[in-house]
Amino acid sequence: MSDFVLRMYDTLPHAELARDALLAAGYGTEQVQIEAMNSEAGPVQGNFTVGDRSDRSDHSGIGDSGDYGESFRTVRQGAIIKLTVAVESDARHAQAMDILDRVDASAS
C-alpha cells in the first residue's frame, strides 16, 4: 500500500516543526517533503477591487462609520506551505496523523 498524508501550513517554521517531529519518529527524509505553494509576497485573500482608502475623506461616505475598515482592511495570507508524508501502511498513516495533530496543537 502506498498512501500520503497532506497538511497545509501558513508558515515555514510551523511546517518545519512538523517535519522534524516526523523525522524524529523514524520517517525518512525521502518520505517527508515540504513545498512552498507560492511566494510570501504573492497573492493574499482580501478585497482587490477597492483597496484600502479608509484614511481618505473623499470616498462618498464609505468607511465614515467604520464599516469600510471592518469589511475591507483585514487581509489574510492563505496557507502556502504543503507538507506531504508518504506512508506504506495504515498503521504508519495513523501514526503520521497523530504526530501532526500533536505538533499542530502545541504550535497553536
C-alpha positions as CSV (number, residue, x, y, z in Angstrom):
1,M,0.0,0.0,0.0
2,S,1.2,3.5,-0.8
3,D,-0.6,6.5,0.6
4,F,0.1,10.1,1.6
5,V,-0.7,12.4,4.5
6,L,-1.1,16.0,3.5
7,R,-1.0,19.2,5.6
8,M,-1.0,22.8,4.7
9,Y,0.7,25.4,6.9
10,D,0.7,29.2,7.0
11,T,4.4,29.5,7.9
12,L,7.6,27.6,7.0
13,P,8.7,27.3,10.7
14,H,5.5,25.6,11.6
15,A,5.9,23.1,8.7
16,E,9.5,22.5,9.8
17,L,8.4,21.7,13.3
18,A,6.1,19.0,11.9
19,R,8.8,17.7,9.6
20,D,11.3,17.5,12.4
21,A,8.7,15.5,14.6
22,L,8.2,13.1,11.8
23,L,11.9,12.6,11.2
24,A,12.4,12.0,14.9
25,A,9.7,9.3,14.8
26,G,11.6,7.4,12.1
27,Y,10.2,8.7,8.8
28,G,12.8,9.1,6.2
29,T,13.8,12.4,4.5
30,E,12.5,10.9,1.3
31,Q,9.1,10.4,2.8
32,V,8.6,13.9,4.2
33,Q,8.5,16.7,1.7
34,I,7.9,20.4,2.2
35,E,6.9,22.5,-0.8
36,A,6.2,26.3,-0.9
37,M,3.0,26.7,-2.9
38,N,3.6,30.4,-3.6
39,S,5.8,33.3,-2.6
40,E,5.3,35.1,0.7
41,A,4.9,38.2,-1.4
42,G,2.3,36.5,-3.5
43,P,-1.5,37.0,-3.5
44,V,-3.5,37.3,-0.4
45,Q,-7.1,37.0,0.4
46,G,-8.7,40.4,0.6
47,N,-10.5,43.0,-1.5
48,F,-8.6,43.6,-4.7
49,T,-11.2,45.8,-6.4
50,V,-11.5,48.6,-3.8
51,G,-8.2,48.8,-1.9
52,D,-7.7,50.4,1.5
53,R,-8.8,54.0,1.3
54,S,-10.3,54.2,4.8
55,D,-7.9,57.0,5.6
56,R,-9.4,59.3,2.9
57,S,-12.4,61.5,3.4
58,D,-13.4,61.7,-0.2
59,H,-14.9,58.2,-0.7
60,S,-18.6,59.1,-0.7
61,G,-19.3,58.1,2.9
62,I,-17.8,54.6,2.6
63,G,-15.8,54.0,5.7
64,D,-17.0,57.0,7.6
65,S,-18.9,54.9,10.0
66,G,-16.1,52.3,10.3
67,D,-17.8,49.8,8.0
68,Y,-15.1,50.1,5.4
69,G,-12.3,49.2,7.7
70,E,-14.2,46.2,9.2
71,S,-15.1,44.9,5.7
72,F,-12.0,45.6,3.6
73,R,-8.9,46.3,5.6
74,T,-8.3,42.9,7.0
75,V,-6.1,40.8,4.7
76,R,-5.3,37.2,5.4
77,Q,-2.4,35.2,3.9
78,G,-3.6,31.8,2.8
79,A,-1.8,28.6,3.6
80,I,1.3,28.5,1.5
81,I,3.4,25.6,2.7
82,K,2.5,22.0,1.8
83,L,3.9,19.1,3.8
84,T,3.5,15.6,2.3
85,V,4.2,12.4,4.1
86,A,4.5,9.1,2.1
87,V,3.3,6.2,4.2
88,E,3.3,2.5,3.4
89,S,0.7,1.2,5.8
90,D,-2.5,2.1,7.6
91,A,-0.5,2.0,10.9
92,R,2.1,4.5,9.6
93,H,-0.7,6.7,8.2
94,A,-2.4,6.8,11.6
95,Q,1.0,7.4,13.3
96,A,1.8,10.3,11.0
97,M,-1.7,11.8,11.5
98,D,-1.2,11.6,15.3
99,I,2.2,13.2,15.2
100,L,1.0,16.1,13.0
101,D,-2.1,16.6,15.3
102,R,0.2,16.9,18.3
103,V,2.6,19.3,16.6
104,D,-0.4,21.4,15.4
105,A,-1.9,21.5,18.8
106,S,1.3,22.5,20.5
107,A,2.0,25.3,18.0
108,S,-1.4,26.9,18.4
